[in-house]
C-alpha cells in the first residue's frame, strides 16, 4: 500500500529569513537583494548546520526565487537572520526534509539552542564581511538596516 498520501507529522526545525540586502564584491562595495536562490525576506527552514569549520554553512529548505518550487540548498549562514525554532506543518517542506542529512528535524529544546547559536554565527560572519571597508552612505545591507554594525 502506498503511504505517500498520508500526512507527515509536524517536525521542529529552525526558521530564518533571508537578508533583504547583502554586501558582496570587492571590499563589499556592491549590494545585492537576497541571494541567488532566495528573495530577500523569504522564510527558509534550516534542516542542518555544518558545524565543522565554524558553522558558516547551513542546509535550508525554502521556495526558490524564480520558480517558487521548494528546494534544498546549502547557503551561507551570514545571508540569514531572525533564527527561531518553528514547528513545521507544511507538507512540501516536510517532503524536502527527507532529502537532507537530518530528516527527523530537531527536538524542540535542541531547535531553540541551534537557533540561538546560528544567530550568533550569522552576526559574526556578517561583521567579518568586507572587514575594514566603509559602508556607503545610506547603506542598505542587513547590518546597517538593523543597527548591527554599530
DSSP file (Angstrom, degrees, kcal/mol; ACC not computed):
  #  RESIDUE AA STRUCTURE BP1 BP2  ACC     N-H-->O    O-->H-N    N-H-->O    O-->H-N    TCO  KAPPA ALPHA  PHI   PSI    X-CA   Y-CA   Z-CA
    1    1 A X              0   0    0      0, 0.0     2,-0.5     0, 0.0     0, 0.0   0.000 360.0 360.0 360.0 138.9    0.0    0.0    0.0
    2    2 A X        -     0   0    0      1,-0.1     3,-0.4     2,-0.0     4,-0.0  -0.664 360.0-173.5 -82.4 122.8    1.3    3.5   -0.9
    3    3 A X    >   +     0   0    0     -2,-0.5     3,-1.4     1,-0.2    -1,-0.1   0.337  60.0 100.5 -95.7   6.0    1.8    5.7    2.2
    4    4 A X  T 3  S+     0   0    0      1,-0.3    -1,-0.2     3,-0.0    -2,-0.0   0.738  76.7  58.4 -66.9 -21.1    2.6    8.9    0.1
    5    5 A X  T 3  S+     0   0    0     -3,-0.4    -1,-0.3     2,-0.1     2,-0.2   0.634  84.7  99.6 -82.7 -12.5   -0.9   10.2    0.7
    6    6 A X  S <  S-     0   0    0     -3,-1.4     2,-0.2     1,-0.1    -3,-0.0  -0.527  80.5-116.1 -76.1 138.3   -0.6   10.1    4.5
    7    7 A X        -     0   0    0     -2,-0.2     2,-0.2     1,-0.1    -1,-0.1  -0.522  28.8-125.7 -73.6 138.4    0.2   13.4    6.1
    8    8 A X        -     0   0    0     -2,-0.2     3,-0.1    81,-0.1    -1,-0.1  -0.567  28.5-101.5 -83.6 148.1    3.6   13.5    7.9
    9    9 A X        -     0   0    0     -2,-0.2    -1,-0.1     1,-0.1    79,-0.1  -0.354  46.6 -94.2 -64.5 146.8    3.8   14.5   11.5
   10   10 A X        -     0   0    0     77,-0.1     2,-0.4     1,-0.0    79,-0.2  -0.289  43.4-153.5 -60.6 150.7    4.9   18.1   12.2
   11   11 A X  E     -A   88   0A   0     77,-1.7    77,-3.2    -3,-0.1     2,-0.5  -0.969  15.5-118.2-131.1 141.7    8.7   18.5   12.8
   12   12 A X  E     +AB  87 106A   0     94,-0.6    94,-3.0    -2,-0.4     2,-0.2  -0.707  45.5 157.0 -79.9 125.6   10.7   21.1   14.8
   13   13 A X  E     -A   86   0A   0     73,-2.7    73,-2.7    -2,-0.5     2,-0.6  -0.779  46.3 -99.3-131.7 178.9   13.1   23.0   12.6
   14   14 A X  E     -AC  85  46A   0     32,-1.3    32,-4.1    -2,-0.2     2,-0.3  -0.936  36.4-156.4-104.4 119.3   14.9   26.3   12.8
   15   15 A X  E     +AC  84  45A   0     69,-3.1    69,-2.2    -2,-0.6     2,-0.3  -0.670  19.4 165.0 -91.9 150.4   13.2   29.0   10.7
   16   16 A X  E     - C   0  44A   0     28,-2.3    28,-2.8    -2,-0.3     2,-0.4  -0.955  29.3-122.4-153.3 167.5   15.0   32.1    9.4
   17   17 A X  E     -AC  81  43A   0     64,-2.9    64,-2.4    -2,-0.3     2,-0.3  -0.917  26.6-115.2-117.0 147.0   14.6   34.9    6.9
   18   18 A X  E     -A   80   0A   0     24,-2.1    23,-2.6    -2,-0.4    62,-0.2  -0.588  42.7-102.5 -75.5 138.5   16.9   35.7    4.0
   19   19 A X        -     0   0    0     60,-2.4    15,-0.5    -2,-0.3    23,-0.2  -0.318  21.5-133.3 -61.9 144.6   18.5   39.2    4.5
   20   20 A X  S    S+     0   0    0     20,-0.2    14,-1.7     1,-0.2     2,-0.3   0.922  88.8  12.0 -65.5 -44.6   16.9   41.9    2.3
   21   21 A X  E     -F   33   0B   0     12,-0.3   121,-1.4   119,-0.2     2,-0.3  -0.985  69.2-169.6-135.3 144.5   20.3   43.2    1.1
   22   22 A X  E     -F   32   0B   0     10,-2.3    10,-2.4    -2,-0.3     2,-0.3  -0.979  23.2-119.8-134.6 148.6   23.8   41.8    1.4
   23   23 A X  E     +F   31   0B   0     -2,-0.3     2,-0.3     8,-0.2     8,-0.2  -0.650  44.2 150.0 -84.3 141.5   27.2   43.2    0.7
   24   24 A X  E     +F   30   0B   0      6,-2.3     6,-2.5    -2,-0.3     2,-0.0  -0.902  25.5  58.1-154.9-178.2   29.4   41.4   -1.9
   25   25 A X  S >  S-     0   0    0     -2,-0.3     3,-1.9     3,-0.2     2,-0.2  -0.214  99.3 -12.6  81.6-176.0   32.1   42.1   -4.5
   26   26 A X  G >  S-     0   0    0      1,-0.3     3,-1.6     2,-0.2    -2,-0.1  -0.402 138.7 -10.9 -62.8 125.4   35.5   43.6   -3.9
   27   27 A X  G 3  S-     0   0    0      1,-0.3    -1,-0.3    -2,-0.2    -2,-0.1   0.733 119.8 -73.5  56.4  25.3   35.6   45.1   -0.4
   28   28 A X  G <  S+     0   0    0     -3,-1.9    -1,-0.3     1,-0.1    -3,-0.2   0.801  91.5 143.8  65.1  28.9   31.9   44.7    0.0
   29   29 A X    <   +     0   0    0     -3,-1.6     2,-0.3    -6,-0.1    -4,-0.2   0.635  50.5  69.0 -78.8 -13.8   31.3   47.6   -2.4
   30   30 A X  E     -F   24   0B   0     -6,-2.5    -6,-2.3    -4,-0.0     2,-0.4  -0.783  66.6-149.8-107.2 150.8   28.2   46.0   -4.1
   31   31 A X  E     -F   23   0B   0     -2,-0.3     2,-0.4    -8,-0.2    -8,-0.2  -0.960  13.6-173.3-115.6 136.4   24.7   45.4   -2.7
   32   32 A X  E     -F   22   0B   0    -10,-2.4   -10,-2.3    -2,-0.4     2,-0.4  -0.982  26.0-118.9-128.9 142.8   22.5   42.6   -3.8
   33   33 A X  E    S-F   21   0B   0     -2,-0.4   -12,-0.3   -12,-0.2   -13,-0.1  -0.656  73.0 -40.0 -80.0 127.8   19.0   41.8   -2.9
   34   34 A X  S    S-     0   0    0    -14,-1.7     2,-0.2   -15,-0.5     5,-0.2  -0.202  93.9 -60.8  58.4-144.7   18.5   38.4   -1.2
   35   35 A X        -     0   0    0      3,-2.8     5,-0.1   -14,-0.1    -2,-0.0  -0.722  50.4 -91.6-126.8 179.3   20.6   35.6   -2.6
   36   36 A X  S    S+     0   0    0     -2,-0.2    29,-0.1     1,-0.2     3,-0.1   0.872 126.1  30.4 -60.1 -36.3   20.9   33.9   -5.9
   37   37 A X  S    S+     0   0    0      1,-0.1    28,-2.9    28,-0.1     2,-0.4   0.670 120.5  45.8-100.8 -18.9   18.3   31.3   -4.9
   38   38 A X  S    S-     0   0    0     26,-0.2    -3,-2.8    27,-0.1    -1,-0.1  -0.965  75.0-120.3-131.5 144.1   16.0   33.2   -2.5
   39   39 A X    >   -     0   0    0     -2,-0.4     3,-1.8    24,-0.3   -21,-0.3  -0.401  48.1 -88.1 -70.3 154.1   14.3   36.6   -2.4
   40   40 A X  T 3  S+     0   0    0      1,-0.2   -20,-0.2   -20,-0.2   -21,-0.2  -0.456 116.4  20.6 -62.6 134.8   15.2   39.0    0.4
   41   41 A X  T 3  S+     0   0    0    -23,-2.6    -1,-0.2     1,-0.3   -22,-0.1   0.304  87.7 146.6  88.3  -8.7   12.9   38.3    3.3
   42   42 A X    <   -     0   0    0     -3,-1.8   -24,-2.1   -23,-0.2     2,-0.4  -0.328  49.8-122.4 -62.3 140.4   12.0   34.8    2.2
   43   43 A X  E     +C   17   0A   0    -26,-0.2    20,-0.5    -3,-0.1     2,-0.3  -0.715  35.4 177.9 -84.0 133.5   11.3   32.3    5.0
   44   44 A X  E     -CD  16  62A   0    -28,-2.8   -28,-2.3    -2,-0.4     2,-0.5  -0.914  24.2-130.9-130.0 159.6   13.5   29.3    5.0
   45   45 A X  E     -CD  15  61A   0     16,-2.8    16,-2.4    -2,-0.3     2,-0.7  -0.957  16.6-136.1-114.2 125.8   13.9   26.3    7.3
   46   46 A X  E     +CD  14  60A   0    -32,-4.1   -32,-1.3    -2,-0.5    14,-0.2  -0.710  22.8 178.6 -81.5 116.9   17.3   25.2    8.5
   47   47 A X  E     -     0   0A   0     12,-2.8     2,-0.3    -2,-0.7    -1,-0.2   0.857  66.5  -9.9 -86.9 -40.1   17.4   21.4    8.2
   48   48 A X  E     - D   0  59A   0     11,-1.2    11,-3.2   -34,-0.1     2,-0.4  -0.985  59.5-137.5-158.7 151.7   21.0   21.0    9.4
   49   49 A X  E     - D   0  58A   0     -2,-0.3     2,-1.0     9,-0.2     9,-0.2  -0.856  18.2-131.8-110.3 146.3   24.1   23.1   10.2
   50   50 A X  E   > + D   0  57A   0      7,-2.2     5,-0.7    -2,-0.4     7,-0.5  -0.809  26.4 178.9 -97.9  95.5   27.6   22.2    9.2
   51   51 A X  T > 5 +     0   0    0     -2,-1.0     3,-1.1     4,-0.2    -1,-0.1   0.556  51.2  97.7 -78.8  -7.5   29.4   22.8   12.5
   52   52 A X  T 3 5S+     0   0    0      1,-0.2     2,-1.3     2,-0.1    -1,-0.1   0.924  91.3  18.2 -46.5 -91.3   32.8   21.7   11.1
   53   53 A X  T 3 5S-     0   0    0      1,-0.2    -1,-0.2    -3,-0.1     3,-0.1  -0.207 138.6 -52.6 -86.7  48.9   34.8   24.8   10.2
   54   54 A X  T < 5S-     0   0    0     -2,-1.3    -1,-0.2    -3,-1.1    -3,-0.1   0.583  79.4 -84.5 104.8   9.7   32.8   27.3   12.2
   55   55 A X  S   <S+     0   0    0     -5,-0.7    -4,-0.2     1,-0.1    -1,-0.1   0.804  79.2 141.9  67.9  29.0   29.2   26.9   11.2
   56   56 A X        +     0   0    0     -6,-0.2    21,-2.0    -3,-0.1    22,-0.4   0.552  59.6  51.4 -83.8  -4.9   29.4   29.1    8.2
   57   57 A X  E     -DE  50  76A   0     -7,-0.5    -7,-2.2    19,-0.3     2,-0.3  -0.979  60.4-177.8-131.8 144.9   27.1   27.0    6.0
   58   58 A X  E     -DE  49  75A   0     17,-2.5    17,-2.7    -2,-0.4     2,-0.6  -0.972  27.9-123.6-135.5 152.2   23.6   25.6    6.6
   59   59 A X  E     -DE  48  74A   0    -11,-3.2   -12,-2.8    -2,-0.3   -11,-1.2  -0.872  38.9-173.9 -94.3 123.1   21.3   23.4    4.6
   60   60 A X  E     -DE  46  73A   0     13,-3.1    13,-2.3    -2,-0.6     2,-0.4  -0.849  22.8-148.5-122.2 155.8   18.0   25.1    4.1
   61   61 A X  E     +DE  45  72A   0    -16,-2.4   -16,-2.8    -2,-0.3     2,-0.3  -0.985  41.2 128.0-118.1 128.5   14.6   24.3    2.6
   62   62 A X  E     -DE  44  71A   0      9,-1.9     9,-3.1    -2,-0.4     2,-0.5  -0.976  60.1 -73.6-166.8 176.6   12.6   27.1    1.0
   63   63 A X  E     - E   0  70A   0    -20,-0.5   -24,-0.3    -2,-0.3     7,-0.2  -0.740  54.6-115.2 -88.0 126.8   10.8   28.4   -2.0
   64   64 A X     >  -     0   0    0      5,-3.0     4,-1.3    -2,-0.5   -26,-0.2  -0.226  17.6-121.7 -63.9 147.7   13.1   29.3   -4.9
   65   65 A X  T  4 S+     0   0    0    -28,-2.9   -27,-0.1     1,-0.2    -1,-0.1   0.885 103.8  23.9 -55.5 -47.6   13.3   32.9   -6.1
   66   66 A X  T  4 S+     0   0    0    -29,-0.2    -1,-0.2     1,-0.1   -28,-0.0   0.852 132.2  30.8 -95.8 -38.0   12.2   32.3   -9.7
   67   67 A X  T  4 S-     0   0    0      2,-0.1    -2,-0.1     0, 0.0     3,-0.1   0.637  85.0-137.4 -99.6 -14.4   10.2   29.1   -9.8
   68   68 A X     <  +     0   0    0     -4,-1.3     2,-0.2     1,-0.3    -3,-0.1   0.613  57.2 140.0  62.3  14.0    8.6   29.2   -6.3
   69   69 A X        -     0   0    0     -6,-0.1    -5,-3.0     1,-0.1     2,-0.4  -0.565  63.2-102.4 -81.1 151.6    9.3   25.4   -6.1
   70   70 A X  E     -E   63   0A   0     -7,-0.2     2,-0.3    -2,-0.2    -7,-0.2  -0.618  49.3-179.7 -75.4 128.7   10.5   24.0   -2.8
   71   71 A X  E     -E   62   0A   0     -9,-3.1    -9,-1.9    -2,-0.4     2,-0.5  -0.885  26.9-141.1-129.0 159.1   14.3   23.5   -2.9
   72   72 A X  E     +E   61   0A   0     -2,-0.3     2,-0.3   -11,-0.2   -11,-0.2  -0.991  37.5 154.3-118.0 126.6   17.0   22.2   -0.6
   73   73 A X  E     -E   60   0A   0    -13,-2.3   -13,-3.1    -2,-0.5     2,-0.4  -0.996  43.9-117.1-152.7 150.3   20.3   24.0   -0.8
   74   74 A X  E     +E   59   0A   0     -2,-0.3     2,-0.3   -15,-0.2   -15,-0.2  -0.761  42.4 171.9 -86.3 136.3   23.4   24.8    1.2
   75   75 A X  E     -E   58   0A   0    -17,-2.7   -17,-2.5    -2,-0.4     2,-0.2  -0.927  38.1 -86.2-141.2 164.9   23.8   28.6    1.9
   76   76 A X  E >   -E   57   0A   0     -2,-0.3     3,-1.4   -19,-0.2   -19,-0.3  -0.527  28.7-136.3 -74.2 136.1   26.0   30.9    3.9
   77   77 A X  G >  S+     0   0    0    -21,-2.0     3,-1.9     1,-0.3    -1,-0.1   0.847 101.6  66.0 -59.3 -35.5   24.8   31.5    7.5
   78   78 A X  G 3  S+     0   0    0    -22,-0.4    -1,-0.3     1,-0.3   -21,-0.1   0.673  90.8  64.1 -65.1 -16.2   25.5   35.2    7.1
   79   79 A X  G <  S+     0   0    0     -3,-1.4   -60,-2.4   -61,-0.1     2,-0.3   0.376  98.3  67.5 -87.5   5.2   22.8   35.5    4.5
   80   80 A X  E <   +A   18   0A   0     -3,-1.9     2,-0.3   -62,-0.2   -62,-0.2  -0.871  57.1 171.9-123.3 156.4   20.1   34.6    7.1
   81   81 A X  E     +A   17   0A   0    -64,-2.4   -64,-2.9    -2,-0.3    38,-0.1  -0.954  51.6  50.5-152.5 169.9   18.7   36.3   10.2
   82   82 A X  E     -     0   0A   0     -2,-0.3    -1,-0.1   -66,-0.2     2,-0.1   0.886  66.5-168.4  67.0  40.8   16.0   36.0   12.7
   83   83 A X  E     +     0   0A   0     32,-0.2     2,-0.3   -67,-0.1   -67,-0.2  -0.393  16.9 158.1 -63.9 135.6   16.7   32.4   13.6
   84   84 A X  E     -A   15   0A   0    -69,-2.2   -69,-3.1    -2,-0.1     2,-0.2  -0.986  45.3-100.2-156.8 149.2   13.9   30.8   15.7
   85   85 A X  E     -A   14   0A   0     -2,-0.3     2,-0.4   -71,-0.2   -71,-0.2  -0.509  44.5-178.4 -71.4 142.9   12.5   27.4   16.5
   86   86 A X  E     -A   13   0A   0    -73,-2.7   -73,-2.7    -2,-0.2     2,-0.8  -0.989  30.8-133.5-147.7 132.3    9.4   26.5   14.5
   87   87 A X  E     -A   12   0A   0     -2,-0.4     2,-0.5   -75,-0.2   -75,-0.2  -0.793  33.9-147.2 -84.3 113.8    7.1   23.6   14.4
   88   88 A X  E     +A   11   0A   0    -77,-3.2   -77,-1.7    -2,-0.8    -2,-0.0  -0.730  33.8 162.4 -95.5 126.7    6.7   22.9   10.6
   89   89 A X        +     0   0    0     -2,-0.5     2,-0.2   -79,-0.2    -1,-0.1   0.526  35.8 122.3-110.7 -15.1    3.5   21.6    9.2
   90   90 A X     >  -     0   0    0      1,-0.1     4,-2.3     2,-0.1     5,-0.2  -0.324  54.2-149.3 -60.5 116.7    4.0   22.5    5.5
   91   91 A X  H  > S+     0   0    0      1,-0.2     4,-2.2     2,-0.2    -1,-0.1   0.880  93.7  49.4 -57.5 -43.0    3.7   19.2    3.5
   92   92 A X  H  > S+     0   0    0      1,-0.2     4,-2.2     2,-0.2    -1,-0.2   0.894 111.4  49.2 -65.8 -39.4    6.2   20.3    0.7
   93   93 A X  H  > S+     0   0    0      1,-0.2     4,-1.7     2,-0.2    -1,-0.2   0.901 111.1  50.2 -65.4 -39.5    8.8   21.4    3.2
   94   94 A X  H  X S+     0   0    0     -4,-2.3     4,-0.8     2,-0.2    -2,-0.2   0.861 108.4  52.9 -67.4 -35.2    8.4   18.1    5.1
   95   95 A X  H >< S+     0   0    0     -4,-2.2     3,-0.9    -5,-0.2     4,-0.2   0.935 110.6  46.9 -61.9 -46.1    8.8   16.2    1.8
   96   96 A X  H >< S+     0   0    0     -4,-2.2     3,-2.0     1,-0.2    -2,-0.2   0.798  99.4  69.0 -67.3 -28.7   12.1   18.0    1.1
   97   97 A X  H >< S+     0   0    0     -4,-1.7     3,-1.8     1,-0.3     5,-0.3   0.835  88.6  65.6 -58.7 -32.0   13.3   17.4    4.6
   98   98 A X  T << S+     0   0    0     -3,-0.9    -1,-0.3    -4,-0.8    -2,-0.2   0.675  93.7  60.8 -63.7 -16.9   13.6   13.8    3.7
   99   99 A X  T <  S+     0   0    0     -3,-2.0    -1,-0.3    -4,-0.2    -2,-0.2   0.440  95.0  81.8 -87.9  -1.2   16.4   14.7    1.2
  100  100 A X  S <  S-     0   0    0     -3,-1.8     3,-0.5    -4,-0.2    -3,-0.0  -0.418  91.1-109.1-101.4 175.3   18.6   16.2    4.0
  101  101 A X  S    S+     0   0    0      1,-0.2     2,-0.1    -2,-0.1     3,-0.1   0.531 115.9  50.3 -78.5  -6.1   21.0   14.6    6.4
  102  102 A X    >   +     0   0    0     -5,-0.3     3,-1.7     1,-0.1    -1,-0.2  -0.514  62.6 159.2-129.3  63.5   18.6   15.4    9.3
  103  103 A X  T 3  S+     0   0    0     -3,-0.5    -1,-0.1     1,-0.3    -5,-0.1   0.643  73.4  56.7 -68.2 -13.2   15.2   14.0    8.1
  104  104 A X  T 3  S-     0   0    0      1,-0.3   -92,-0.3    -3,-0.1    -1,-0.3   0.545  97.7-145.4 -91.9  -7.1   13.8   13.8   11.6
  105  105 A X    <   -     0   0    0     -3,-1.7    -1,-0.3    -8,-0.1     2,-0.3  -0.453  34.2 -52.1  77.1-153.9   14.3   17.5   12.3
  106  106 A X  B     -B   12   0A   0    -94,-3.0   -94,-0.6    -2,-0.1     2,-0.2  -0.785  47.4-105.3-117.6 159.7   15.3   18.7   15.8
  107  107 A X     >  -     0   0    0     -2,-0.3     4,-2.6     1,-0.1     5,-0.2  -0.558  44.5-108.3 -72.9 154.4   13.9   18.2   19.3
  108  108 A X  H  > S+     0   0    0      1,-0.2     4,-1.5     2,-0.2     5,-0.1   0.899 119.4  45.4 -55.8 -45.6   12.1   21.3   20.5
  109  109 A X  H  > S+     0   0    0      1,-0.2     4,-1.9     2,-0.2    -1,-0.2   0.900 112.9  50.8 -66.2 -40.4   14.8   22.2   23.0
  110  110 A X  H  > S+     0   0    0      1,-0.2     4,-2.9     2,-0.2     5,-0.2   0.883 105.7  56.0 -65.4 -38.4   17.6   21.5   20.5
  111  111 A X  H  X S+     0   0    0     -4,-2.6     4,-2.2     1,-0.2    -1,-0.2   0.883 107.5  49.7 -61.2 -38.3   15.9   23.7   17.9
  112  112 A X  H  X S+     0   0    0     -4,-1.5     4,-1.9    -5,-0.2    -1,-0.2   0.909 112.6  46.7 -66.7 -41.9   16.0   26.6   20.4
  113  113 A X  H  X S+     0   0    0     -4,-1.9     4,-2.3     2,-0.2    -2,-0.2   0.929 113.5  48.2 -64.6 -45.7   19.7   26.0   21.1
  114  114 A X  H  X S+     0   0    0     -4,-2.9     4,-2.8     1,-0.2     5,-0.2   0.897 109.6  52.8 -63.3 -40.8   20.6   25.7   17.4
  115  115 A X  H  X S+     0   0    0     -4,-2.2     4,-1.9    -5,-0.2    -1,-0.2   0.909 110.4  47.1 -64.0 -41.2   18.7   28.9   16.5
  116  116 A X  H  X S+     0   0    0     -4,-1.9     4,-1.7     2,-0.2    -1,-0.2   0.916 114.1  47.9 -64.9 -42.7   20.5   31.0   19.2
  117  117 A X  H  X S+     0   0    0     -4,-2.3     4,-2.3     1,-0.2    -2,-0.2   0.912 111.2  49.7 -65.0 -43.0   23.9   29.6   18.1
  118  118 A X  H  X S+     0   0    0     -4,-2.8     4,-3.0     1,-0.2    -1,-0.2   0.863 106.9  55.4 -66.0 -35.3   23.2   30.3   14.4
  119  119 A X  H  X S+     0   0    0     -4,-1.9     4,-2.1    -5,-0.2    -1,-0.2   0.917 109.2  47.8 -62.8 -41.8   22.1   33.8   15.1
  120  120 A X  H  X S+     0   0    0     -4,-1.7     4,-2.2     2,-0.2    -2,-0.2   0.931 113.4  47.7 -63.2 -45.6   25.5   34.4   16.9
  121  121 A X  H  X S+     0   0    0     -4,-2.3     4,-2.8     1,-0.2     5,-0.2   0.938 110.6  51.4 -59.6 -47.5   27.3   32.9   13.9
  122  122 A X  H  X S+     0   0    0     -4,-3.0     4,-2.5     1,-0.2     5,-0.2   0.910 110.5  48.3 -59.8 -44.4   25.4   34.9   11.4
  123  123 A X  H  X S+     0   0    0     -4,-2.1     4,-2.2     1,-0.2    -1,-0.2   0.924 113.1  48.3 -61.1 -44.4   26.1   38.2   13.2
  124  124 A X  H  X S+     0   0    0     -4,-2.2     4,-1.5     1,-0.2    -2,-0.2   0.919 113.0  46.7 -64.0 -43.3   29.8   37.4   13.4
  125  125 A X  H  X S+     0   0    0     -4,-2.8     4,-0.6     2,-0.2    -1,-0.2   0.870 111.8  50.9 -69.2 -36.1   30.1   36.4    9.8
  126  126 A X  H >< S+     0   0    0     -4,-2.5     3,-0.8    -5,-0.2    -1,-0.2   0.903 109.3  51.5 -65.7 -39.1   28.2   39.5    8.6
  127  127 A X  H 3< S+     0   0    0     -4,-2.2    -1,-0.2     1,-0.2    -2,-0.2   0.828 108.4  52.2 -65.4 -31.1   30.5   41.7   10.7
  128  128 A X  H >< S+     0   0    0     -4,-1.5     3,-1.1    -5,-0.2     2,-0.4   0.592  83.6 107.7 -82.3 -10.7   33.6   40.0    9.1
  129  129 A X  T << S-     0   0    0     -3,-0.8     3,-0.1    -4,-0.6     4,-0.1  -0.550 100.4  -8.0 -70.9 125.1   32.3   40.6    5.5
  130  130 A X  T >  S-     0   0    0     -2,-0.4     3,-2.1     1,-0.2    -1,-0.3   0.916  91.1-157.0  54.0  48.4   34.5   43.3    3.9
  131  131 A X  T <  S+     0   0    0     -3,-1.1    -1,-0.2     1,-0.3     3,-0.1  -0.317  72.7  12.7 -57.7 129.0   36.2   44.0    7.2
  132  132 A X  T 3  S+     0   0    0      1,-0.3     2,-0.5    -3,-0.1    -1,-0.3   0.343  96.7 121.0  85.9  -7.1   37.7   47.5    7.3
  133  133 A X    <   -     0   0    0     -3,-2.1    -1,-0.3    -4,-0.1     2,-0.0  -0.781  65.4-121.4 -90.9 128.9   35.8   48.6    4.2
  134  134 A X        -     0   0    0     -2,-0.5     2,-0.3    -3,-0.1    -1,-0.0  -0.358  21.1-120.0 -69.9 148.0   33.5   51.6    4.9
  135  135 A X        -     0   0    0      1,-0.1     3,-0.1     4,-0.0    -1,-0.1  -0.642  33.0-110.9 -81.7 143.4   29.8   51.3    4.2
  136  136 A X    >   -     0   0    0     -2,-0.3     3,-1.0     1,-0.1    -1,-0.1  -0.246  46.8 -77.5 -67.6 163.5   28.4   53.7    1.6
  137  137 A X  T 3  S+     0   0    0      1,-0.3    -1,-0.1     2,-0.0     0, 0.0  -0.359 120.0  11.3 -59.2 141.4   26.1   56.5    2.6
  138  138 A X  T 3  S-     0   0    0      1,-0.2    -1,-0.3    -3,-0.1    -2,-0.1   0.898  91.2-166.8  53.1  45.5   22.6   55.2    3.2
  139  139 A X    <   -     0   0    0     -3,-1.0    -1,-0.2     1,-0.1    -4,-0.0  -0.376  16.4-160.2 -64.0 138.1   23.8   51.6    3.0
  140  140 A X        +     0   0    0      4,-0.1  -119,-0.2    -2,-0.1    -1,-0.1   0.297  45.8 127.1-103.1   7.2   21.0   49.0    2.7
  141  141 A X  S  > S-     0   0    0      1,-0.1     4,-2.6  -121,-0.1     3,-0.3  -0.224  74.1-108.1 -65.4 160.6   22.9   46.0    3.9
  142  142 A X  H  > S+     0   0    0   -121,-1.4     4,-2.1     1,-0.2     6,-0.4   0.885 117.3  54.7 -57.7 -42.8   21.4   44.0    6.7
  143  143 A X  H  >>S+     0   0    0      1,-0.2     6,-1.4     2,-0.2     5,-1.2   0.898 113.1  41.7 -60.7 -41.4   23.9   45.1    9.3
  144  144 A X  H  45S+     0   0    0     -3,-0.3     3,-0.3     3,-0.2    -2,-0.2   0.895 113.4  52.1 -73.2 -40.6   23.2   48.8    8.6
  145  145 A X  H  <5S+     0   0    0     -4,-2.6    -2,-0.2     1,-0.2    -1,-0.2   0.839 118.8  36.1 -65.2 -32.9   19.4   48.4    8.3
  146  146 A X  H  <5S-     0   0    0     -4,-2.1    -1,-0.2    -5,-0.2    -2,-0.2   0.513 110.8-114.1 -99.4  -6.2   19.2   46.6   11.7
  147  147 A X  T ><5S+     0   0    0     -4,-0.8     3,-1.1    -3,-0.3    -3,-0.2   0.582  75.8 130.9  83.4   9.6   21.9   48.6   13.5
  148  148 A X  T 3 < +     0   0    0     -5,-1.2    -4,-0.2    -6,-0.4    -5,-0.1   0.827  65.3  61.3 -61.7 -32.9   24.2   45.5   13.8
  149  149 A X  T 3         0   0    0     -6,-1.4    -1,-0.2     1,-0.3    -5,-0.1   0.613 360.0 360.0 -74.8 -11.3   27.2   47.5   12.5
  150  150 A X    <         0   0    0     -3,-1.1    -1,-0.3    -7,-0.3    -2,-0.1   0.482 360.0 360.0 -75.2 360.0   27.1   50.0   15.4
